[in-house]
Each structure stands twice: as C-alpha cells, then as structure tokens.
Amino acid sequence: MSFDFDNDRKLKDFIVMQARRADSPFNIIDLSLKAATPQREWETKAAKAIARSRAVLVMVGPQTYRAPGVLKKTALARQQDKKFIQIIGYKDGA
C-alpha cells in the first residue's frame, strides 16, 4: 500500500478494515512501515515489501501527487514492474 501518510492515513486504515471483513471481495496484506525510519533503511524495507507483493495499492487523495513517500514507492514499484491499483478515496476526487 502506498498513501499520503500526513493526509490519508484514515483512508488507508478504512480500506484495511474493509479487507478484513468476512464478506470482503478483496484481500490486502498491509506491509506499511509502522515507524519513522531513516531514508536509506526505509527505501530498502519498502523495496523488499514491494518485491513480496503482486500489486501496489495506491490510495489517492487530494495531495497524493505531492507525497514524497508515495512518489518513491511508486518509482520502486515501477522498477520492479509491479501492477498498480489506484483507489480514489474521496467522493469529490477526480
């Protein structure tokens, strides 16, 4: 999962909770890094998590295009030729 940590954490938590429901048509393994990590270590951990994934779910909010972590994660996923799934999380989203 990739999301704007500063603005869309509630959206990410909502989607994870939906995936945990017994009647959910989708499954998510949340490999998000839970604590602040030095940049170099973060990139290594993120790259390993992406490598274990079939696809990267990108939570799209109003400021996602500016979120450095999302930009870096999507670049890492592209390097690994991973599929992207984008979820527009807000009804007024374009």
Residue, then its C-alpha position, 0 to 999 in steps of 0.5 A: m500500500s502506498f498513501d499520503f501518510d500526513n493526509d490519508r492515513k484514515l483512508k488507508d486504515f478504512i480500506v484495511m478494515q474493509a479487507r478484513r471483513a468476512d464478506s470482503p471481495f478483496n484481500i490486502i496484506d498491509l506491509s506499511l512501515k509502522a515507524a519513522t525510519p531513516q531514508r536509506e533503511w526505509e527505501t530498502k524495507a519498502a523495496k523488499a515489501i514491494a518485491r513480496s507483493r503482486a500489486v501496489l495499492v495506491m490510495v489517492g487523495p487530494q495531495t497524493y501527487r505531492a507525497p514524497g513517500v508515495l512518489k518513491k514507492t511508486a518509482l520502486a514499484r515501477q522498477q520492479d514492474k509491479k501492477f498498480i491499483q489506484i483507489i480514489g478515496y474521496k467522493d469529490g476526487a477526480 
